[in-house]
Amino acid sequence: MEQDNIAVGLDIGTTKIVAIIGKTNEYGKLEILGTGKAKSMGVHRGVVNNITQTIQSIQQAVEEAESVYPDYKIKDVVVGIAGQHIRSLHHSDYITRPNSEKVIDESDIEKLINQVHKLVMLPGEEIIHVLPQDYKVDGQAEIKAPIGMYGGRLEANFHVVVGQVSSIRNVGRCIKSAGLELSNITLEPLASSEAVLSQEEKEAGVAIIDIGGGTTDLAIFKDGIIRHTAVIPFGGGVITEDIKEGCSIIEKQAELLKTKFGSAWPGENKENEIVSIPGLRGREPKEITLKNLSKIIHARVVEIIEQVYLEIKNYGHEETKKKLIAGIVLTGGGAELKHIKQLVEYITGMDTRIGYPNEHLAGNTDVDLSSPAYATSVGLLMKGLEEKKKTKKAESIKANEKYSNNKKSSHTEKTNRKSIFEKWADKFREFLDNAE
């Protein structure tokens, strides 16, 4: 088997770290070759707060994935970036072109995007993503693709994603210390959306809500373009914490209660439905009513959803032009909570569905991997395979250049033109190499 057709996604979450090895089969579906999962020990709300423990968890997940598929040694990984330090802002910028008689090409757009990258951020912050929304050419508004047009002034609205330099670099340091290379880094809600959203939904307008252990990530798409991102610093972990406090039990029992008996809708449980929890060290067992359990869960889920809905309203969902016709897609481990779909529909009044990554997976895939909890991991793997495909294409173009010297300069220009995000990943890798 060709090793260069294989990629690895590494999801460093607050609850779990997942390494997933895969390739695309002849039908264009993802064939999962090996997966490894480890309890995430050094991550809090999506941010690394203990380097040593995080390295150990990464190594454990990687070793487990390699033991499932011993033919492949994991060298490089695609990693997701998330956490409460991520924020986004909107910015407009323009360039004046020296020659308006010449058509606008990619280099003009690149120049404009590079200009946005020079924006002065708060101390300790760095721009991760610069995502163009729409363009204006000589005052003509609402242009989606200005390439090929004539004009002297090129303007654009941008969605800019910003993160803490130290948090981002800590992730990179953990990967390097675990003996791995960083092949790419992407925003986690973008990875999840790759795995669970269709192109039609992105066009119609959709909000993806990824409820993880430490954070809840939101990404809004409209007309096929990402319009808004936000990170809410609460996830499934605070629900477990509430159950632990409210029922006076240990965390392990609280997590089990939540996943096995928990519901986001208190109305469905009757007062006499009781679950018994073994007492600690010879103490009496505890009896907890399911109605009380779902009341605790309901209160916290309502708080999380209301915060997310506030972000959706900030985007301007109530305006006709910005309406999210495809509604909401819930994913992440928190989306598996019973009746959460109904609660989200009730609070937001928007159509909601649970997002499973199974439509991209080959038929023989382990059923666990098609659950919403693995949406980010699958999305990261898809991103990795896409990068491998691009690299292969660029290499074949370079190989062809040897046989066509007359076209050499134009081809080189094309293959050297990387996306802004790839350039950012390159810059980040460079920093890690120099920090040795």
N, C-alpha and C positions, 0 to 999 in steps of 0.2 A: 504494500500500500504506500502511495506517495505521502510522505510526511508533511510536505508543504501544503497539503489540502486540509490539514487538521489545525484547529484553533482551540484556545482555552479561555473561558470566561471565569473571572474571579470576583465574586460578590462579597465584599467585606461589610457585612451588616452588623447591627447592634446585637441581634439574637444569635445569628449563625454566620459562618463563613463557608461559602460553597465554591468548590472548584469543579468545572464541568468541561470535559474534553469532547469534541464532536467534529463532524464533517458534514458536508452536504451530499446526499445520495443522488442517484441518477434521476430521481423524480423531483429534485429541488427541495426535498424535505431534510430536516436536521436529523442526523443519526447520532445519537448520544453513545459515545464509546466508553466513557467512564465518568463517575461522579464521586466526589468526596465532600463530606460535611463535617464541620467541627463547631463546637460551642464557641461563640465569640466572647473571649474573655476580656480583651483590653479596649473595647469600643463602647462609648457612651453617647447615645443620641446621634449616631452616625459619625462621631468624631473619635479618632484614636486617642485614648488617654493613658494607655500603658503599652509602650513599644514592644517590650519583651514578650508579654502575653499574646499580643496580636501576631507577632512573628511565629510563635509556637502554634497558634490556631491555624495560621495560613499553611505552615508546613504540614500540620496534621491533615488538613483538607486535601492538600496536594498529594501527599503520600497515599491517602486512601483512594483518590482518583486514579493514581498510577498503579495501585495494586489491582484495581478492577480491570485496567487496560495496560498490562505490563509492556506492550510493544512500543509504548510512546513515553519519552522522558520529557516532562514539562519544563520548557526553558523560558518562554515568554507568555504573558497573560494580558488580557484586556480587562481593565478595572473600572468599576463605577465610582463616581465621586458624589457624595451626598452629605447630609449633616446640617445642623442648625446654623452653621456659619455661612451657608449659601444664601445669597439674596439676589434680587434682580431689579433692573431699572430700565427706563425707556429714555432714549437719547436720539436726537436728530442731528445730522451733520451733512456737510456738502463739500464738493470740490469744484474748482473752476478749471475747465479743460482748456489747454493752450490753443487747441485747434478744433473749433466746432464743426469744421467741414469733414472731419474724420469721424467714422462711426465709433460709438461706445463699444469697448470690448472688455474682456475679463480683467485686464490690467487696471482699468479705471475703477472697477468695483473693488478690486484688491486694494488699490490706493486709498479708497474711501474707508474700507474696513480697517486697514492699518492705521488710519488717522484716529478711528474710534479707540483702537487699542492703546493709543497714547493718552487717553483720558486720565486725569489725575484722580486716583481712588483714595479712600481713607487710608491712614497708615496701616500697613500689614495686610492690605487687601490686594488681590490680583484679579484681572479679568480672565474668566475661563472661556466664555462663549460670546461671540458677537454675531447675532442672528438678524439679518436684514428682514424687514417687514414689507415695506413697499417703497417705491422710488418716485422721484419727481424729476422730469427733464425739462429745463427751461420753464419751470412753473406748471407744466402739465402733470397733474397728480394721478395717484392710484395706478402706477405702472408696476406690473409684477416682474417683467423681464426687460430691462432697458438695453440689453446687448443688441447691437445692430442698428440702434437709433442714432440720429444726429442731435447734437446739443452742446451748449457751452457750459451749462451748470447742471451738475448731477447731485441730487439730494436723496437722502434716504432716512427712514425711521428705523431705529434698531432696538432689539430687545437684548440687553446686555446682562449676562450672568456673571456674578462676582463671588469670590470665595476668599477665605483666610489663607494667606500664603503658607503659614506654619502648619495648618491642618492638612493642606494638600500635600505638602512636602513630607509630613509624617507618614502619610499613606505610602508615598514613594519610597521612603526610607525602609519601611517594614517589608515591602516587596523585594527590594534590593538585598536586605539582610536575610531574607528567606531563601536567597540564592536564585531569584527569578529576575527576568528582564521585563520592563514595562513596554508592551508593544503599542498600547494605546490607552487613553483614559477618556471616559465619557460621563456625562451627567446621568445619574441613575434613572430619573423619570424618563429620559430619552430612550434608555435601554429598555425599560419596561414597555414603553409605547411601541417600540419595534416589535416586541413579542406579542402584544395583545390587541393592537389597534389595526383596523383595515384602512387602506388609502381613502376609501369612500367616507369613513367616519372623520378622518383628518380634514377632508375637503368640506364636509357638511358642518363641522364644528363640534368638538368633543373635549370634555375635561377628563383626564385620567388621574385618578386618585390612588396612589400607591401607599397602603397603610403597612408600614414596616414595624419592627420592634421598637425602634427609638424615635423615628420621625415619620411624618406623613408627607409624602411628596406630591405636588400638583403640577401638571403640565397641561396647558390649553392649546389646542390646535384649531385653526380655522383657515379655509382655502388652502389646505395642505401645508401651511406654515405654522411653526410654533410661535404662539403669540404671548404667552405668559407662563412663568414658572414661579413656584413658591415652595418653601419648606416650612411645615408646621412642626415645632419641636416636641410633639407628642406622638406616640404610636401605641402599639399593643402592650408595651411594657408598663405604661402608666395604668392601664386597665387591670393588669395582673397585680400591680402595687396596691390599687384601690381595694381589690378583693382580699388581698393579704391583710390590709389594715382593717377593712370593714368586717371581716369574718374572724379576725385574730388567728390566722393560720400561717404556715410557712409558705415561702414563695413557690416551691415545687408543687405543693397541693393547690395553690391558687391558680397556677398555670394550667394544671390538669382539670380543675373545675371549669375554668373559662373555655377550654377547647372541647371538653366532653359534654358539659351540661349548660354552658353559657348561652345566652340569647340577648340580642340588643332590644328586644321588644317585651316589656314586662307583662303585658296584658295576657299573653298566652299561657302563663304558668298559674296553676291553682295553688291556693294557700297550703294545701296538705301534701304537696310534692316536696319530699325531703331527701337529701343525700347525706349519708353518714361518712365522716372523715375520721380515720384512725387517730387516736390521741398520741401525743409524744411520750415516749419512755414510760409506758404503763398507765398513762393518764386516761381518763374517760374519753370515748370517741365524741366528736363534735357533730351536732346535727344542724345542717344549714338548709333553709328553705330555698327552693329554686326561684321563687318569686323575689325573695330578697336579693339573691345573686344577680338576677337579671335587672333589678332596679339599680344596683351598683354599676353594672356594665353600661346600662342605658344612659345614666347620667354622664359618664365620661365620653361615650361615643357621640352623644349629642353635642358636647363641647367641641370635640375634634371636628365633626362635620360642619358645625356652625362657623368655625374658624376658616375651614376650607371654602365654604359657601361665600363668606365675606370676600375672600380672594377672587372668587369667580365673579362676584358683583363688581369688585374693583376693576376687573378686566373690562367690564361693561356689557356683560351677557344680556342685560335687559334691553339694550339698544337693538333695534331690528337688524341692522347690518352685522352686528356681532353675535347674533343669536346662535347658541350651540344646539343645532338641530338634532345631532346624534346623542345629546345628553351627557351622561356620566358613565365612565367605565371604572369599576372598583377592582383593584388588584393588590397583590402583596398578601402576607400571612393574615392580616386583619380582615381581609375580604372574606375569609372562611367562617367568620362569626355568624351564627344563625340569625336570620332575619335582618341583617345589616342593610341589604338591598332595599327592603321595604321602608326601613327607617330613613335612609338617604332620600328616597323618593318622597317620603312624607315631609321631610324638612325642606328640601329644595324645590319640590314640585317638578323635578326634571326626570325624564326617562333614565333608568339605570340598569346596567347589566354587570355581571361579574366577568372579569377578563381572565381567560385561561390561555396559556401559551401553546395549547395542544394542536392548533391548526398548522403550526410550523413543524411539529415533531413527526417523525416517521411512525408508522403504525405499531411497531414492536417496542415502543419506548415504555420504560417503567412508569406505572400510573402515577406515582408520587410526583414525578417531574412535571406532569401536566397540571399541577395545582397552582393557584395564584401566587403561592409563596415563592415559587421558582421563576416568576415572570422576569425579574431583573437578571438572574443568572442566564436564562435562555437568551434574553436580549443582548447581553454582553457577548455571548458566544456568537450570535448572529453578526454582531459588529466586527468581531475578530475574523470571521470567515469572509466578510465583505472586504476587510482590509487586505487579506491574503489574495483575494481575487484581483483587487486593484494593483497590488504589487506585481503579481504574475503578468497582468496586462502591460504594466509599465516596462517590465523586463523584456517581454516579447517585442514591444515597440523598439526598445533599445537594440535588441538583437537584429531587428529588421533594418535599423539605421545603418548597420555595417554594410548592408547591400545597397543602400540608396543614399550615398553621400550628399547628393544634391538637395535632399529633403532634411538633412541632418539638423540644421538650425531650428527649423519650425517644430520638428518632433521633440527636440531637447526642451524647447520652451514649454511644450505641452506636458511632458512628463515631469518637469521641475515644478509645475504649478500645483502646489499642494493646497488642500483646504486650510483655512485659518486655524481650524481646530487641530489638524495634523501638525501644523507648524508649532502650535502651543505645546503639543505633546513632545515634539522634538526638543523644544527649548527646555522643557521640564526634565527630560532625560539628561540633557547636557548639564543642567544644574546638579543632578544627582551624581553624575560622573565626577564633576569638579569638587563635590563636597566630601569626597573620600578622605 
